[in-house]
Amino acid sequence: SAGGGSTITQQYIKVMYLTKEKTLSRKVKEVILAAKIGQALSKEEILQRYSQTGAIPIDALLRDDQPVAASLIAVLQEAARRYVADPAAAGCLVLEGVHCQDADARVAAGEWHAAARAKIQQYIARHRPQDALRVTDYMDTLMLGLSAKAREGDSLPRLRETVRLAGLALERILPA
């Protein structure tokens, strides 16, 4: 199961199909929908659908017409916003899925995580090749930390403050 005792399929259902209410009937709907979707779709297909509707739009945020630090800060701001948008499914489905007990889901989530990381690293390398690896590692650590803090119940203002501080470091490392 993913971090909060749910499968990656249940996390997807929470994000995409259910209301935020915390009731027994909602949990029953979640389990039933997860069973139906789990039979119809592979873990890879579930993550693909999530990426089209609920994932951080990394490609759109990593813009060549603005400073690198500004684009990376935009990614972190969007991550913070999305990670706390639904308290019942807080955090990042992909990042949390990397640690779940379902081997297929873990592999699929790992592939999505690696692809997102590669996009960030390639973007940085186009502008600052000498900083690409270390700044990508920093972004990866920040994204994981934001997801974990969201799952622990941190508020959006608190995550935004973390992003603000990280942004100061990014602007210093990657001056315009």
C-alpha positions as CSV (number, residue, x, y, z in Angstrom):
1,S,0.0,0.0,0.0
2,A,1.1,3.6,-0.5
3,G,2.0,5.8,2.4
4,G,-1.5,6.1,4.0
5,G,-2.5,2.5,3.7
6,S,-4.1,2.9,0.2
7,T,-3.0,1.4,-3.0
8,I,-1.9,3.6,-5.9
9,T,-5.3,2.8,-7.5
10,Q,-7.1,4.0,-4.4
11,Q,-5.0,7.2,-4.3
12,Y,-5.9,7.8,-8.0
13,I,-9.6,7.3,-7.2
14,K,-9.4,9.7,-4.3
15,V,-7.8,12.4,-6.5
16,M,-9.9,11.9,-9.6
17,Y,-13.4,10.6,-8.7
18,L,-14.4,11.2,-5.1
19,T,-15.4,14.1,-3.0
20,K,-13.3,15.1,0.0
21,E,-15.9,13.9,2.6
22,K,-14.7,11.4,5.2
23,T,-17.5,9.0,5.5
24,L,-17.9,5.2,5.4
25,S,-19.9,5.4,2.2
26,R,-17.1,7.3,0.5
27,K,-14.6,4.7,1.6
28,V,-16.8,1.9,0.3
29,K,-17.1,3.7,-3.0
30,E,-13.3,4.1,-3.1
31,V,-12.8,0.4,-2.5
32,I,-15.4,-0.6,-5.1
33,L,-14.0,1.8,-7.7
34,A,-10.4,0.7,-7.0
35,A,-11.4,-2.9,-7.6
36,K,-13.1,-2.1,-10.9
37,I,-10.4,0.3,-12.1
38,G,-7.7,-2.1,-10.9
39,Q,-9.2,-4.9,-13.1
40,A,-9.6,-2.6,-16.1
41,L,-6.3,-0.7,-16.0
42,S,-2.7,-1.5,-15.3
43,K,-0.7,0.5,-12.8
44,E,1.1,2.1,-15.7
45,E,-2.2,3.1,-17.3
46,I,-3.5,4.6,-13.9
47,L,-0.3,6.7,-13.6
48,Q,-0.6,7.7,-17.3
49,R,-4.2,8.9,-16.7
50,Y,-3.1,10.7,-13.5
51,S,-0.3,12.4,-15.3
52,Q,-2.8,13.8,-17.9
53,T,-5.2,15.2,-15.3
54,G,-3.7,15.5,-11.8
55,A,0.1,15.7,-12.2
56,I,2.2,18.8,-12.0
57,P,2.6,20.2,-15.6
58,I,6.3,20.2,-15.5
59,D,6.7,20.8,-19.3
60,A,4.5,23.9,-19.1
61,L,6.3,25.3,-16.0
62,L,9.9,24.8,-17.3
63,R,10.0,27.7,-19.6
64,D,13.0,28.8,-21.6
65,D,11.7,32.4,-21.7
66,Q,12.3,33.0,-18.0
67,P,15.2,32.5,-15.6
68,V,15.9,28.9,-14.6
69,A,15.4,29.7,-10.9
70,A,12.0,31.2,-11.6
71,S,10.8,28.1,-13.6
72,L,12.0,25.8,-10.8
73,I,10.3,27.9,-8.2
74,A,7.1,27.7,-10.2
75,V,7.4,23.9,-10.2
76,L,7.8,23.9,-6.4
77,Q,4.9,26.3,-5.9
78,E,2.6,24.1,-8.0
79,A,3.8,21.0,-6.2
80,A,3.0,22.6,-2.8
81,R,-0.5,23.6,-4.1
82,R,-1.3,20.2,-5.6
83,Y,0.1,18.2,-2.7
84,V,-2.3,19.8,-0.2
85,A,-5.3,20.2,-2.5
86,D,-7.0,17.1,-1.2
87,P,-6.3,16.2,2.4
88,A,-7.6,12.7,1.9
89,A,-5.0,12.1,-0.8
90,A,-2.2,14.5,0.3
91,G,1.2,14.3,-1.2
92,C,2.3,13.2,-4.6
93,L,0.8,10.0,-6.0
94,V,3.9,9.2,-8.0
95,L,6.4,10.0,-5.2
96,E,4.4,8.1,-2.6
97,G,3.8,5.2,-5.1
98,V,7.6,4.7,-5.3
99,H,7.4,3.4,-1.7
100,C,4.2,1.3,-1.9
101,Q,4.2,-2.5,-1.3
102,D,2.6,-3.3,-4.7
103,A,5.7,-4.2,-6.9
104,D,4.0,-3.3,-10.2
105,A,2.9,0.1,-8.9
106,R,6.3,0.7,-7.4
107,V,8.0,0.1,-10.7
108,A,5.5,2.2,-12.6
109,A,5.8,5.1,-10.1
110,G,9.6,4.8,-10.2
111,E,9.5,5.2,-14.0
112,W,7.3,8.3,-13.8
113,H,9.5,9.8,-11.1
114,A,12.6,9.1,-13.2
115,A,11.0,10.7,-16.2
116,A,10.0,13.9,-14.3
117,R,13.5,14.1,-12.8
118,A,15.0,13.7,-16.3
119,K,12.9,16.6,-17.6
120,I,14.0,18.8,-14.8
121,Q,17.7,17.8,-15.3
122,Q,17.5,18.3,-19.0
123,Y,16.0,21.7,-18.6
124,I,18.7,22.8,-16.2
125,A,21.4,21.4,-18.4
126,R,20.2,23.4,-21.4
127,H,20.9,26.6,-19.4
128,R,23.4,25.7,-16.7
129,P,25.1,22.3,-17.5
130,Q,27.6,22.7,-14.7
131,D,24.7,22.9,-12.2
132,A,22.3,20.3,-13.7
133,L,23.0,17.3,-11.4
134,R,23.3,19.1,-8.1
135,V,20.3,21.3,-8.7
136,T,18.2,18.3,-9.9
137,D,19.2,16.5,-6.7
138,Y,18.1,19.5,-4.7
139,M,14.8,19.8,-6.6
140,D,14.2,16.0,-6.1
141,T,14.8,16.3,-2.3
142,L,12.5,19.3,-2.1
143,M,9.7,17.6,-4.0
144,L,10.0,14.5,-1.8
145,G,10.0,16.7,1.3
146,L,7.0,18.7,0.2
147,S,5.1,15.5,-0.5
148,A,6.0,14.0,2.9
149,K,5.1,17.2,4.8
150,A,1.8,17.4,3.0
151,R,1.0,13.8,4.0
152,E,1.9,14.7,7.6
153,G,-0.8,17.5,7.4
154,D,1.3,20.6,6.8
155,S,-0.8,23.5,5.5
156,L,-0.4,25.3,2.2
157,P,1.0,28.4,3.8
158,R,3.6,26.3,5.6
159,L,4.6,24.6,2.4
160,R,4.7,27.9,0.6
161,E,7.2,29.2,3.2
162,T,9.4,26.2,2.5
163,V,9.2,27.0,-1.2
164,R,10.0,30.6,-0.6
165,L,13.1,29.7,1.3
166,A,14.1,27.2,-1.3
167,G,13.6,29.8,-3.9
168,L,16.1,32.1,-2.3
169,A,18.7,29.3,-2.5
170,L,17.8,28.6,-6.2
171,E,18.1,32.3,-7.1
172,R,21.5,32.4,-5.5
173,I,22.7,29.2,-7.1
174,L,21.2,30.1,-10.5
175,P,21.3,33.9,-10.9
176,A,19.5,35.3,-13.9
